[in-house]
Amino acid sequence: MLVFMTITSHIAIMKPQDVIVLLKLHLWRDLEWTQPKVAQAIGLSQSETSAAIKRCEKSGLYSPVTRKPIRAALEEFLIHAVKYCFPAEIGTPDRGMPTAHSAEPLAGMLAGGLQDIFVWPYVKGKVRGVSVEPLYRSVPMAASADPELYKYLVLIDAIRIGRAREKSLAEKLLIEQIRRRDS
C-alpha cells in the first residue's frame, strides 16, 4: 500500500485549462512571458496558471529549464489524449463562435456533407449552431483575442468531435502548426 501511495503522489491530474496554458506558452515560446501575462491573456487567475504549469511539468509536457512546452510530448498529448481526457459535450442550438470544421482553417478545406455548424456558446458570438462545450470557460474570450490560439483550439475541437476525415485533417494541420512554430 505504501508503494502505491508513493507512485500515485507523483501523478499529475491534468485539467482542461492546462491545454490552453500549454498552447499559449507554445505560441509565446520566443517571448519573455510572465505568469500574470499568460493568465490575463487566457482568462485564468495567476494561481490557476501557476498550478497548470506545475501539472504540465509533472506530466512531462513542459520544461522549466527552457520555459517551453516539450514539442513531441505536446503533439502526442493533443493528438491522442485530449479527446479522451476532455471529451466534447455537444449541446443544443445556441449563438457563439464557430469551432471544429465550422471555423478556419478547416471550414475552407472541407466542402459538402457537413450540415452541422458547431459553436462555443459566447455572448459576443455572431453564428448560430450546435453548441459545443469549450475545453474551458475562458476559451471563447481567449480565442477571440488571439487568432493563432483560436486556430489551435479549432483543430483540437475537430479532433474531439469530428468524423474520421475531419479528425485526420485536423491532426495533420495541428502537427504542421506546432512544428512550424517550433522551427
Residue pairs with C-beta under 8 A, 6 or more apart in sequence:
10 58
11 58
12 54
12 55
12 56
12 57
12 58
12 59
13 55
14 55
14 56
14 59
14 85
15 52
15 55
16 86
16 135
16 136
17 42
17 44
17 48
17 52
17 135
17 136
17 138
18 52
18 55
18 56
18 61
19 78
19 82
19 86
19 135
19 136
19 156
20 42
20 44
20 135
20 136
20 138
20 139
20 142
20 149
20 153
21 38
21 42
21 44
21 49
21 52
21 53
21 56
22 52
22 56
22 61
22 62
22 69
22 74
22 77
23 149
23 152
23 153
24 38
24 41
24 42
24 142
24 146
24 149
25 33
25 38
25 53
25 62
25 67
25 68
25 69
26 68
26 69
26 74
26 152
26 178
26 181
26 182
27 146
27 148
27 149
27 152
27 181
28 38
29 68
29 69
29 181
29 182
33 67
35 46
35 49
35 50
35 53
36 46
38 44
38 49
39 45
39 46
39 48
39 49
41 142
41 145
41 146
42 49
42 138
42 142
42 149
43 137
43 138
43 141
43 142
44 52
44 138
53 62
56 62
56 69
57 63
57 64
59 73
59 77
60 70
60 73
61 69
61 70
61 73
61 74
61 77
62 68
62 69
62 70
63 69
63 70
71 178
71 179
71 182
74 178
75 174
75 175
75 178
78 156
78 159
78 174
78 178
79 159
79 171
79 174
79 175
82 135
82 156
82 159
82 160
83 159
83 160
86 135
86 160
87 160
88 132
88 133
88 157
88 160
88 161
89 132
89 133
90 118
90 130
90 131
90 132
90 161
91 121
91 130
91 131
91 132
91 133
92 130
92 131
93 128
93 129
93 130
93 131
94 119
94 121
94 128
94 129
94 130
94 131
95 119
95 121
95 122
95 125
95 126
95 127
95 128
96 119
96 120
96 121
96 122
96 125
96 127
96 129
96 131
96 140
97 103
97 119
97 120
97 122
97 124
97 125
97 127
97 140
97 143
97 144
98 107
98 117
98 118
98 119
98 127
98 129
98 154
99 118
99 119
99 120
99 132
99 134
99 153
99 154
99 157
100 106
100 118
100 132
100 154
100 157
100 158
100 160
100 161
100 162
100 166
100 170
101 107
101 110
101 114
101 118
101 158
101 162
101 166
102 114
102 116
102 117
102 118
102 119
102 127
102 129
103 150
103 154
104 151
104 154
105 151
105 154
105 155
105 173
106 154
106 155
106 158
106 166
106 169
106 170
106 173
109 169
110 165
110 166
110 169
114 166
116 129
116 130
117 127
117 128
117 129
117 130
118 129
118 130
118 131
118 132
118 157
118 161
119 125
119 127
119 128
119 129
119 130
119 131
119 132
120 131
120 132
120 133
120 134
120 139
120 140
120 143
121 131
121 133
121 140
122 140
122 141
122 144
124 140
124 144
125 140
132 157
132 161
134 140
134 153
134 157
135 153
135 156
139 153
142 149
143 149
143 150
143 153
143 154
144 150
151 177
152 174
152 177
155 170
155 173
155 174
155 177
156 170
156 174
158 166
158 167
158 169
158 170
159 167
159 170
159 171
159 174
162 170
